[in-house]
Amino acid sequence: MARLYILMASLVVRMSSICFAQSDKSITIHQEIDFNASPQQLYEALLVAKQFTEFSGRPAEINREVGGAFSLFKGHIIGRNVEFVLNQRIVQAWRVVTWPEGAYSIVRFELKPQGSGTRRVLDHIGFPEGLHDHLAQGWEENYWSLLKKYLH
């Protein structure tokens, strides 16, 4: 398990430096949105399989340990958890099952208290070229609009 964590952490560092060094928006997504919910509520909705299933309307399996696997949207999205900072940050190695074998991107959720709510900052880097618009729209339709209804 320790080797897996070290390998994943190394991947994150390499992917971050490569992807952030490029300013090509076709391989990075940055989204910020405010929620009328606490950071803890958002953190739990993203990491508790039962809550994820409830807000998304599709089955999810989530191992909440660093290095633990997850499967979202009835297995359409899979990956591993890379880093957690309780109620503040989630970092995942993330992929769509139709991507080429071994192709993973990095998804980083930052949860920042703002007044009585939370500003959620998403950075998604390193996904296959040509998928920017599709993925950006997917985040809005399959995560943020559904989460806003769920957390009202």
C-alpha positions as CSV (number, residue, x, y, z in Angstrom):
1,M,0.0,0.0,0.0
2,A,2.9,2.4,0.8
3,R,4.4,1.8,-2.6
4,L,1.1,2.6,-4.3
5,Y,0.8,5.8,-2.4
6,I,4.4,6.8,-3.3
7,L,3.8,6.0,-6.9
8,M,0.5,8.0,-7.0
9,A,2.1,11.0,-5.2
10,S,5.0,10.9,-7.7
11,L,2.4,10.8,-10.5
12,V,0.6,13.9,-9.1
13,V,3.8,15.9,-8.8
14,R,4.9,15.0,-12.4
15,M,1.4,15.6,-13.8
16,S,1.0,18.9,-11.9
17,S,4.3,20.3,-13.1
18,I,3.8,19.2,-16.7
19,C,0.2,20.4,-16.9
20,F,0.5,23.6,-15.0
21,A,3.6,24.5,-17.0
22,Q,1.4,24.6,-20.1
23,S,-1.2,27.2,-20.5
24,D,-3.1,25.2,-23.1
25,K,-6.7,25.3,-21.8
26,S,-7.5,22.2,-23.9
27,I,-5.9,20.0,-21.2
28,T,-6.9,21.9,-18.0
29,I,-10.2,22.8,-16.5
30,H,-10.5,25.3,-13.7
31,Q,-14.0,26.0,-12.2
32,E,-15.1,27.9,-9.2
33,I,-18.6,27.8,-7.8
34,D,-20.2,28.9,-4.5
35,F,-22.5,26.5,-2.5
36,N,-24.8,27.3,0.3
37,A,-23.4,24.4,2.3
38,S,-20.5,23.9,4.6
39,P,-17.1,22.5,3.5
40,Q,-17.9,19.4,5.5
41,Q,-21.2,18.9,3.7
42,L,-19.5,19.1,0.3
43,Y,-16.6,16.9,1.4
44,E,-18.9,14.2,2.6
45,A,-21.1,14.4,-0.5
46,L,-18.1,13.8,-2.7
47,L,-16.6,11.0,-0.6
48,V,-19.5,9.1,1.0
49,A,-20.7,6.5,-1.5
50,K,-24.3,6.7,-0.3
51,Q,-24.5,10.5,-0.5
52,F,-22.7,10.5,-3.9
53,T,-25.3,8.0,-5.2
54,E,-28.2,10.1,-3.8
55,F,-27.1,13.3,-5.4
56,S,-26.0,11.8,-8.7
57,G,-28.8,9.3,-9.1
58,R,-26.2,6.7,-10.2
59,P,-24.4,4.0,-8.2
60,A,-21.0,4.9,-6.6
61,E,-18.4,2.9,-4.7
62,I,-15.8,4.9,-2.8
63,N,-13.0,3.7,-0.5
64,R,-12.2,6.7,1.6
65,E,-8.6,5.8,2.2
66,V,-5.6,7.4,0.5
67,G,-4.8,4.9,-2.3
68,G,-8.4,3.6,-2.1
69,A,-10.3,3.0,-5.4
70,F,-13.5,4.6,-6.4
71,S,-16.1,3.9,-9.1
72,L,-18.7,6.6,-9.9
73,F,-21.7,6.9,-12.2
74,K,-22.3,3.2,-12.4
75,G,-18.6,2.5,-13.2
76,H,-18.2,5.2,-15.9
77,I,-15.6,7.1,-13.9
78,I,-12.9,5.1,-11.9
79,G,-9.7,6.0,-10.1
80,R,-7.8,6.3,-6.9
81,N,-7.7,8.7,-4.0
82,V,-4.4,10.5,-3.8
83,E,-4.7,13.0,-1.0
84,F,-7.2,14.2,1.6
85,V,-7.2,17.2,3.9
86,L,-10.4,16.8,6.0
87,N,-13.1,19.2,4.8
88,Q,-10.6,21.2,2.7
89,R,-9.1,19.2,-0.2
90,I,-9.6,16.0,-2.2
91,V,-7.1,14.9,-4.9
92,Q,-7.9,12.0,-7.1
93,A,-6.3,10.1,-10.1
94,W,-9.4,10.0,-12.3
95,R,-10.3,8.5,-15.6
96,V,-13.3,7.7,-17.8
97,V,-13.3,3.9,-18.6
98,T,-13.4,4.6,-22.4
99,W,-10.1,6.4,-22.3
100,P,-7.0,4.6,-23.5
101,E,-5.6,2.0,-21.1
102,G,-3.5,3.6,-18.4
103,A,-4.7,7.2,-19.2
104,Y,-5.4,9.0,-15.9
105,S,-6.0,12.7,-15.1
106,I,-5.7,14.5,-11.8
107,V,-8.7,16.1,-10.2
108,R,-8.3,18.5,-7.3
109,F,-11.3,19.8,-5.2
110,E,-10.5,22.7,-2.9
111,L,-13.3,23.6,-0.4
112,K,-12.9,27.1,1.0
113,P,-15.2,28.6,3.6
114,Q,-17.0,31.7,2.3
115,G,-19.5,33.4,4.6
116,S,-22.1,30.8,5.5
117,G,-21.2,28.7,2.5
118,T,-18.3,27.3,0.6
119,R,-16.4,28.2,-2.6
120,R,-15.6,24.9,-4.4
121,V,-12.5,25.2,-6.7
122,L,-12.0,22.4,-9.2
123,D,-8.8,21.9,-11.1
124,H,-8.8,19.0,-13.6
125,I,-5.5,18.4,-15.4
126,G,-3.9,15.9,-17.7
127,F,-6.9,14.5,-19.5
128,P,-6.7,13.4,-23.2
129,E,-6.6,16.2,-25.7
130,G,-9.9,17.2,-27.3
131,L,-12.0,16.4,-24.2
132,H,-12.0,19.9,-22.5
133,D,-15.5,21.0,-23.5
134,H,-17.1,17.7,-22.9
135,L,-15.5,17.3,-19.5
136,A,-16.2,20.9,-18.4
137,Q,-19.9,20.4,-19.3
138,G,-19.9,17.1,-17.5
139,W,-18.7,18.6,-14.3
140,E,-21.5,21.2,-14.4
141,E,-24.3,18.7,-15.4
142,N,-23.2,15.7,-13.4
143,Y,-21.7,17.3,-10.3
144,W,-22.4,21.0,-9.6
145,S,-26.1,21.4,-10.6
146,L,-27.0,18.1,-8.9
147,L,-25.0,18.9,-5.8
148,K,-26.7,22.3,-5.5
149,K,-30.2,20.6,-5.6
150,Y,-29.1,17.9,-3.2
151,L,-27.6,20.4,-0.6
152,H,-30.1,23.2,-1.2
